[in-house]
């Protein structure tokens, strides 16, 4: 069973930084694209970022471009999300997941439909 486990969330002031980590089990980690998603109360799930199997290609949602950085360490089977210049609107539960079909981020990765291994999530709260 594919399973991601997120860590690193917390409470931070606007303008601050946090780094999320996600470790995976149950799959050959370095074969698949990985993604970060978030969901705020009362809102739909949103695609935050996606990274190819090698880490050579990345993509970001418009709301986080230039502020967030996704990267991965295949040897450690770990996915990361560095979040800088955080804003109150970044407050959400953040989830990691693996693209079960391919090693590259598809044109529709933001909807999360092809992703699996959703964990419990990590809460990120940004105070103003």
TIVO-2410 file (N, C-alpha, C; in nm, 3 decimals):
# residues 128
REC num residu      c1      c2      c3 atome chaine
REC   1      X   0.084  -0.119   0.000     N      A
REC   1      X   0.000   0.000   0.000    CA      A
REC   1      X   0.088   0.124   0.000     C      A
REC   2      X   0.060   0.213  -0.095     N      A
REC   2      X   0.137   0.337  -0.103    CA      A
REC   2      X   0.091   0.431   0.007     C      A
REC   3      X   0.186   0.486   0.080     N      A
REC   3      X   0.152   0.574   0.192    CA      A
REC   3      X   0.255   0.684   0.207     C      A
REC   4      X   0.208   0.806   0.211     N      A
REC   4      X   0.293   0.920   0.239    CA      A
REC   4      X   0.267   0.968   0.381     C      A
REC   5      X   0.372   1.015   0.447     N      A
REC   5      X   0.360   1.068   0.583    CA      A
REC   5      X   0.424   1.205   0.586     C      A
REC   6      X   0.341   1.307   0.607     N      A
REC   6      X   0.388   1.445   0.607    CA      A
REC   6      X   0.435   1.488   0.746     C      A
REC   7      X   0.531   1.581   0.748     N      A
REC   7      X   0.577   1.640   0.874    CA      A
REC   7      X   0.629   1.780   0.846     C      A
REC   8      X   0.642   1.859   0.953     N      A
REC   8      X   0.702   1.991   0.939    CA      A
REC   8      X   0.606   2.107   0.942     C      A
REC   9      X   0.478   2.081   0.957     N      A
REC   9      X   0.383   2.191   0.964    CA      A
REC   9      X   0.396   2.267   1.096     C      A
REC  10      X   0.320   2.375   1.106     N      A
REC  10      X   0.322   2.453   1.228    CA      A
REC  10      X   0.261   2.589   1.211     C      A
REC  11      X   0.284   2.673   1.312     N      A
REC  11      X   0.233   2.809   1.312    CA      A
REC  11      X   0.349   2.905   1.286     C      A
REC  12      X   0.329   2.997   1.194     N      A
REC  12      X   0.434   3.092   1.159    CA      A
REC  12      X   0.370   3.226   1.128     C      A
REC  13      X   0.445   3.333   1.150     N      A
REC  13      X   0.395   3.466   1.117    CA      A
REC  13      X   0.409   3.492   0.967     C      A
REC  14      X   0.326   3.579   0.918     N      A
REC  14      X   0.333   3.618   0.777    CA      A
REC  14      X   0.475   3.666   0.745     C      A
REC  15      X   0.524   3.622   0.630     N      A
REC  15      X   0.660   3.655   0.590    CA      A
REC  15      X   0.762   3.551   0.631     C      A
REC  16      X   0.722   3.457   0.714     N      A
REC  16      X   0.812   3.354   0.763    CA      A
REC  16      X   0.823   3.236   0.667     C      A
REC  17      X   0.895   3.134   0.713     N      A
REC  17      X   0.922   3.016   0.630    CA      A
REC  17      X   0.894   2.887   0.707     C      A
REC  18      X   0.861   2.785   0.633     N      A
REC  18      X   0.847   2.650   0.686    CA      A
REC  18      X   0.893   2.553   0.578     C      A
REC  19      X   0.938   2.436   0.622     N      A
REC  19      X   0.972   2.330   0.528    CA      A
REC  19      X   0.893   2.205   0.565     C      A
REC  20      X   0.818   2.155   0.469     N      A
REC  20      X   0.745   2.031   0.486    CA      A
REC  20      X   0.827   1.915   0.429     C      A
REC  21      X   0.813   1.801   0.493     N      A
REC  21      X   0.876   1.678   0.444    CA      A
REC  21      X   0.771   1.570   0.429     C      A
REC  22      X   0.798   1.476   0.341     N      A
REC  22      X   0.706   1.365   0.322    CA      A
REC  22      X   0.785   1.241   0.285     C      A
REC  23      X   0.770   1.137   0.363     N      A
REC  23      X   0.836   1.010   0.332    CA      A
REC  23      X   0.730   0.912   0.279     C      A
REC  24      X   0.774   0.831   0.183     N      A
REC  24      X   0.682   0.738   0.119    CA      A
REC  24      X   0.724   0.594   0.142     C      A
REC  25      X   0.625   0.507   0.149     N      A
REC  25      X   0.649   0.364   0.152    CA      A
REC  25      X   0.552   0.298   0.053     C      A
REC  26      X   0.586   0.177   0.014     N      A
REC  26      X   0.494   0.102  -0.071    CA      A
REC  26      X   0.506   0.126  -0.221     C      A
REC  27      X   0.612   0.198  -0.262     N      A
REC  27      X   0.631   0.218  -0.406    CA      A
REC  27      X   0.778   0.240  -0.435     C      A
REC  28      X   0.814   0.225  -0.561     N      A
REC  28      X   0.951   0.255  -0.605    CA      A
REC  28      X   0.958   0.405  -0.622     C      A
REC  29      X   1.006   0.472  -0.519     N      A
REC  29      X   0.995   0.617  -0.506    CA      A
REC  29      X   1.048   0.691  -0.627     C      A
REC  30      X   1.164   0.649  -0.679     N      A
REC  30      X   1.229   0.728  -0.783    CA      A
REC  30      X   1.175   0.702  -0.923     C      A
REC  31      X   1.062   0.636  -0.934     N      A
REC  31      X   0.999   0.614  -1.064    CA      A
REC  31      X   0.887   0.714  -1.094     C      A
REC  32      X   0.837   0.779  -0.991     N      A
REC  32      X   0.713   0.853  -1.006    CA      A
REC  32      X   0.727   1.001  -0.974     C      A
REC  33      X   0.643   1.078  -1.044     N      A
REC  33      X   0.629   1.219  -1.008    CA      A
REC  33      X   0.559   1.227  -0.872     C      A
REC  34      X   0.587   1.334  -0.801     N      A
REC  34      X   0.530   1.357  -0.669    CA      A
REC  34      X   0.468   1.495  -0.663     C      A
REC  35      X   0.369   1.511  -0.576     N      A
REC  35      X   0.305   1.641  -0.568    CA      A
REC  35      X   0.269   1.681  -0.427     C      A
REC  36      X   0.254   1.811  -0.410     N      A
REC  36      X   0.200   1.868  -0.287    CA      A
REC  36      X   0.066   1.934  -0.320     C      A
REC  37      X  -0.028   1.914  -0.230     N      A
REC  37      X  -0.161   1.971  -0.245    CA      A
REC  37      X  -0.201   2.033  -0.112     C      A
REC  38      X  -0.301   2.119  -0.113     N      A
REC  38      X  -0.347   2.177   0.012    CA      A
REC  38      X  -0.498   2.197   0.007     C      A
REC  39      X  -0.555   2.201   0.125     N      A
REC  39      X  -0.697   2.226   0.135    CA      A
REC  39      X  -0.725   2.309   0.259     C      A
REC  40      X  -0.787   2.422   0.237     N      A
REC  40      X  -0.827   2.510   0.347    CA      A
REC  40      X  -0.973   2.482   0.381     C      A
REC  41      X  -1.014   2.510   0.503     N      A
REC  41      X  -1.153   2.485   0.543    CA      A
REC  41      X  -1.252   2.554   0.449     C      A
REC  42      X  -1.349   2.477   0.401     N      A
REC  42      X  -1.452   2.532   0.315    CA      A
REC  42      X  -1.410   2.553   0.171     C      A
REC  43      X  -1.288   2.510   0.138     N      A
REC  43      X  -1.239   2.529   0.001    CA      A
REC  43      X  -1.205   2.395  -0.062     C      A
REC  44      X  -1.197   2.394  -0.194     N      A
REC  44      X  -1.158   2.272  -0.265    CA      A
REC  44      X  -1.008   2.249  -0.253     C      A
REC  45      X  -0.969   2.124  -0.272     N      A
REC  45      X  -0.827   2.091  -0.272    CA      A
REC  45      X  -0.757   2.164  -0.389     C      A
REC  46      X  -0.638   2.209  -0.363     N      A
REC  46      X  -0.563   2.289  -0.461    CA      A
REC  46      X  -0.427   2.226  -0.486     C      A
REC  47      X  -0.389   2.215  -0.611     N      A
REC  47      X  -0.255   2.167  -0.645    CA      A
REC  47      X  -0.153   2.274  -0.616     C      A
REC  48      X  -0.052   2.244  -0.536     N      A
REC  48      X   0.051   2.340  -0.498    CA      A
REC  48      X   0.174   2.327  -0.586     C      A
REC  49      X   0.226   2.204  -0.598     N      A
REC  49      X   0.348   2.186  -0.675    CA      A
REC  49      X   0.364   2.040  -0.714     C      A
REC  50      X   0.437   2.019  -0.822     N      A
REC  50      X   0.463   1.884  -0.871    CA      A
REC  50      X   0.609   1.876  -0.914     C      A
REC  51      X   0.669   1.756  -0.900     N      A
REC  51      X   0.809   1.737  -0.937    CA      A
REC  51      X   0.824   1.604  -1.009     C      A
REC  52      X   0.907   1.602  -1.112     N      A
REC  52      X   0.928   1.480  -1.188    CA      A
REC  52      X   1.011   1.380  -1.110     C      A
REC  53      X   1.023   1.258  -1.162     N      A
REC  53      X   1.091   1.151  -1.090    CA      A
REC  53      X   1.235   1.184  -1.054     C      A
REC  54      X   1.302   1.258  -1.142     N      A
REC  54      X   1.443   1.290  -1.118    CA      A
REC  54      X   1.461   1.421  -1.044     C      A
REC  55      X   1.355   1.498  -1.033     N      A
REC  55      X   1.367   1.632  -0.976    CA      A
REC  55      X   1.403   1.737  -1.078     C      A
REC  56      X   1.421   1.696  -1.202     N      A
REC  56      X   1.465   1.789  -1.305    CA      A
REC  56      X   1.357   1.884  -1.355     C      A
REC  57      X   1.231   1.846  -1.334     N      A
REC  57      X   1.122   1.933  -1.380    CA      A
REC  57      X   1.026   1.957  -1.265     C      A
REC  58      X   0.985   2.080  -1.250     N      A
REC  58      X   0.891   2.117  -1.146    CA      A
REC  58      X   0.782   2.208  -1.203     C      A
REC  59      X   0.671   2.211  -1.132     N      A
REC  59      X   0.562   2.299  -1.171    CA      A
REC  59      X   0.494   2.348  -1.044     C      A
REC  60      X   0.436   2.469  -1.052     N      A
REC  60      X   0.377   2.530  -0.934    CA      A
REC  60      X   0.242   2.593  -0.968     C      A
REC  61      X   0.155   2.594  -0.867     N      A
REC  61      X   0.033   2.670  -0.882    CA      A
REC  61      X   0.065   2.819  -0.883     C      A
REC  62      X  -0.018   2.896  -0.949     N      A
REC  62      X   0.010   3.040  -0.963    CA      A
REC  62      X   0.022   3.110  -0.829     C      A
REC  63      X  -0.054   3.065  -0.730     N      A
REC  63      X  -0.056   3.135  -0.602    CA      A
REC  63      X   0.073   3.117  -0.522     C      A
REC  64      X   0.157   3.021  -0.558     N      A
REC  64      X   0.279   2.996  -0.480    CA      A
REC  64      X   0.407   3.015  -0.561     C      A
REC  65      X   0.394   3.042  -0.689     N      A
REC  65      X   0.513   3.059  -0.773    CA      A
REC  65      X   0.602   3.169  -0.719     C      A
REC  66      X   0.732   3.139  -0.714     N      A
REC  66      X   0.829   3.236  -0.666    CA      A
REC  66      X   0.845   3.236  -0.515     C      A
REC  67      X   0.758   3.166  -0.443     N      A
REC  67      X   0.766   3.162  -0.296    CA      A
REC  67      X   0.793   3.022  -0.243     C      A
REC  68      X   0.742   2.921  -0.311     N      A
REC  68      X   0.759   2.782  -0.268    CA      A
REC  68      X   0.856   2.711  -0.362     C      A
REC  69      X   0.929   2.613  -0.305     N      A
REC  69      X   1.021   2.531  -0.384    CA      A
REC  69      X   1.002   2.386  -0.348     C      A
REC  70      X   0.978   2.305  -0.448     N      A
REC  70      X   0.965   2.161  -0.428    CA      A
REC  70      X   1.097   2.093  -0.466     C      A
REC  71      X   1.138   1.995  -0.389     N      A
REC  71      X   1.255   1.915  -0.424    CA      A
REC  71      X   1.242   1.779  -0.359     C      A
REC  72      X   1.328   1.689  -0.400     N      A
REC  72      X   1.319   1.551  -0.352    CA      A
REC  72      X   1.457   1.491  -0.334     C      A
REC  73      X   1.465   1.394  -0.245     N      A
REC  73      X   1.587   1.317  -0.223    CA      A
REC  73      X   1.549   1.172  -0.244     C      A
REC  74      X   1.579   1.120  -0.362     N      A
REC  74      X   1.536   0.983  -0.393    CA      A
REC  74      X   1.604   0.879  -0.305     C      A
REC  75      X   1.725   0.906  -0.265     N      A
REC  75      X   1.796   0.810  -0.179    CA      A
REC  75      X   1.726   0.796  -0.044     C      A
REC  76      X   1.667   0.905   0.002     N      A
REC  76      X   1.596   0.904   0.131    CA      A
REC  76      X   1.445   0.881   0.114     C      A
REC  77      X   1.401   0.866  -0.010     N      A
REC  77      X   1.258   0.847  -0.038    CA      A
REC  77      X   1.174   0.958   0.024     C      A
REC  78      X   1.225   1.079   0.014     N      A
REC  78      X   1.162   1.191   0.081    CA      A
REC  78      X   1.137   1.306  -0.016     C      A
REC  79      X   1.021   1.364  -0.002     N      A
REC  79      X   0.978   1.480  -0.079    CA      A
REC  79      X   0.973   1.600   0.015     C      A
REC  80      X   1.009   1.718  -0.038     N      A
REC  80      X   1.013   1.838   0.045    CA      A
REC  80      X   0.935   1.952  -0.022     C      A
REC  81      X   0.891   2.044   0.062     N      A
REC  81      X   0.833   2.170   0.014    CA      A
REC  81      X   0.885   2.282   0.101     C      A
REC  82      X   0.972   2.364   0.045     N      A
REC  82      X   1.022   2.482   0.114    CA      A
REC  82      X   0.927   2.597   0.087     C      A
REC  83      X   0.872   2.653   0.193     N      A
REC  83      X   0.773   2.760   0.180    CA      A
REC  83      X   0.829   2.888   0.241     C      A
REC  84      X   0.850   2.987   0.158     N      A
REC  84      X   0.901   3.116   0.202    CA      A
REC  84      X   0.798   3.225   0.177     C      A
REC  85      X   0.819   3.338   0.241     N      A
REC  85      X   0.728   3.452   0.225    CA      A
REC  85      X   0.582   3.409   0.244     C      A
REC  86      X   0.559   3.334   0.349     N      A
REC  86      X   0.426   3.281   0.373    CA      A
REC  86      X   0.326   3.391   0.400     C      A
REC  87      X   0.204   3.368   0.356     N      A
REC  87      X   0.094   3.463   0.371    CA      A
REC  87      X  -0.022   3.394   0.441     C      A
REC  88      X  -0.108   3.470   0.506     N      A
REC  88      X  -0.223   3.408   0.575    CA      A
REC  88      X  -0.306   3.319   0.483     C      A
REC  89      X  -0.313   3.354   0.355     N      A
REC  89      X  -0.392   3.271   0.263    CA      A
REC  89      X  -0.327   3.138   0.230     C      A
REC  90      X  -0.206   3.116   0.279     N      A
REC  90      X  -0.141   2.985   0.265    CA      A
REC  90      X  -0.186   2.888   0.373     C      A
REC  91      X  -0.262   2.936   0.470     N      A
REC  91      X  -0.309   2.851   0.578    CA      A
REC  91      X  -0.397   2.740   0.522     C      A
REC  92      X  -0.359   2.615   0.551     N      A
REC  92      X  -0.431   2.499   0.497    CA      A
REC  92      X  -0.369   2.372   0.553     C      A
REC  93      X  -0.436   2.261   0.527     N      A
REC  93      X  -0.378   2.129   0.550    CA      A
REC  93      X  -0.306   2.091   0.421     C      A
REC  94      X  -0.178   2.054   0.434     N      A
REC  94      X  -0.096   2.021   0.319    CA      A
REC  94      X  -0.075   1.869   0.310     C      A
REC  95      X  -0.089   1.818   0.188     N      A
REC  95      X  -0.079   1.675   0.164    CA      A
REC  95      X   0.023   1.646   0.055     C      A
REC  96      X   0.093   1.535   0.069     N      A
REC  96      X   0.180   1.487  -0.037    CA      A
REC  96      X   0.115   1.364  -0.100     C      A
REC  97      X   0.151   1.337  -0.224     N      A
REC  97      X   0.096   1.222  -0.294    CA      A
REC  97      X   0.185   1.188  -0.412     C      A
REC  98      X   0.173   1.064  -0.460     N      A
REC  98      X   0.254   1.014  -0.570    CA      A
REC  98      X   0.167   0.994  -0.694     C      A
REC  99      X   0.219   1.034  -0.810     N      A
REC  99      X   0.148   1.008  -0.936    CA      A
REC  99      X   0.165   0.861  -0.971     C      A
REC 100      X   0.059   0.787  -0.966     N      A
REC 100      X   0.066   0.641  -0.985    CA      A
REC 100      X   0.081   0.601  -1.131     C      A
REC 101      X   0.081   0.696  -1.223     N      A
REC 101      X   0.086   0.660  -1.365    CA      A
REC 101      X   0.221   0.688  -1.430     C      A
REC 102      X   0.294   0.787  -1.383     N      A
REC 102      X   0.410   0.827  -1.462    CA      A
REC 102      X   0.513   0.904  -1.380     C      A
REC 103      X   0.628   0.925  -1.443     N      A
REC 103      X   0.736   0.994  -1.376    CA      A
REC 103      X   0.741   1.143  -1.400     C      A
REC 104      X   0.653   1.194  -1.485     N      A
REC 104      X   0.651   1.337  -1.514    CA      A
REC 104      X   0.517   1.396  -1.473     C      A
REC 105      X   0.517   1.525  -1.447     N      A
REC 105      X   0.395   1.594  -1.408    CA      A
REC 105      X   0.307   1.612  -1.532     C      A
REC 106      X   0.190   1.556  -1.530     N      A
REC 106      X   0.100   1.567  -1.644    CA      A
REC 106      X   0.041   1.707  -1.652     C      A
REC 107      X  -0.026   1.732  -1.764     N      A
REC 107      X  -0.089   1.863  -1.780    CA      A
REC 107      X  -0.205   1.885  -1.685     C      A
REC 108      X  -0.253   1.777  -1.625     N      A
REC 108      X  -0.368   1.789  -1.534    CA      A
REC 108      X  -0.331   1.755  -1.390     C      A
REC 109      X  -0.204   1.765  -1.356     N      A
REC 109      X  -0.162   1.718  -1.222    CA      A
REC 109      X  -0.234   1.793  -1.110     C      A
REC 110      X  -0.273   1.918  -1.136     N      A
REC 110      X  -0.330   1.999  -1.029    CA      A
REC 110      X  -0.459   1.943  -0.972     C      A
REC 111      X  -0.531   1.862  -1.051     N      A
REC 111      X  -0.656   1.809  -0.997    CA      A
REC 111      X  -0.634   1.689  -0.907     C      A
REC 112      X  -0.512   1.637  -0.906     N      A
REC 112      X  -0.479   1.530  -0.813    CA      A
REC 112      X  -0.541   1.395  -0.842     C      A
REC 113      X  -0.612   1.381  -0.952     N      A
REC 113      X  -0.690   1.260  -0.977    CA      A
REC 113      X  -0.602   1.136  -0.993     C      A
REC 114      X  -0.480   1.153  -1.045     N      A
REC 114      X  -0.393   1.038  -1.069    CA      A
REC 114      X  -0.298   1.011  -0.954     C      A
REC 115      X  -0.316   1.080  -0.844     N      A
REC 115      X  -0.223   1.068  -0.733    CA      A
REC 115      X  -0.277   0.972  -0.627     C      A
REC 116      X  -0.182   0.910  -0.558     N      A
REC 116      X  -0.218   0.814  -0.455    CA      A
REC 116      X  -0.126   0.829  -0.335     C      A
REC 117      X  -0.156   0.755  -0.229     N      A
REC 117      X  -0.070   0.760  -0.111    CA      A
REC 117      X  -0.092   0.880  -0.023     C      A
REC 118      X  -0.211   0.934  -0.026     N      A
REC 118      X  -0.241   1.054   0.054    CA      A
REC 118      X  -0.225   1.024   0.202     C      A
REC 119      X  -0.152   1.113   0.270     N      A
REC 119      X  -0.132   1.096   0.413    CA      A
REC 119      X  -0.236   1.171   0.494     C      A
REC 120      X  -0.207   1.189   0.622     N      A
REC 120      X  -0.297   1.261   0.712    CA      A
REC 120      X  -0.288   1.411   0.693     C      A
REC 121      X  -0.179   1.454   0.634     N      A
REC 121      X  -0.161   1.596   0.610    CA      A
REC 121      X  -0.083   1.664   0.721     C      A
REC 122      X  -0.033   1.782   0.689     N      A
REC 122      X   0.038   1.865   0.786    CA      A
REC 122      X  -0.029   2.002   0.788     C      A
REC 123      X  -0.065   2.047   0.905     N      A
REC 123      X  -0.133   2.176   0.917    CA      A
REC 123      X  -0.032   2.290   0.913     C      A
REC 124      X  -0.057   2.385   0.826     N      A
REC 124      X   0.022   2.507   0.819    CA      A
REC 124      X  -0.070   2.624   0.849     C      A
REC 125      X  -0.033   2.701   0.950     N      A
REC 125      X  -0.113   2.817   0.988    CA      A
REC 125      X  -0.025   2.941   0.985     C      A
REC 126      X  -0.066   3.040   0.908     N      A
REC 126      X   0.011   3.163   0.895    CA      A
REC 126      X  -0.069   3.277   0.956     C      A
REC 127      X  -0.012   3.338   1.057     N      A
REC 127      X  -0.081   3.448   1.125    CA      A
REC 127      X  -0.041   3.582   1.063     C      A
REC 128      X  -0.134   3.674   1.066     N      A
REC 128      X  -0.106   3.806   1.005    CA      A
REC 128      X  -0.046   3.903   1.106     C      A
***
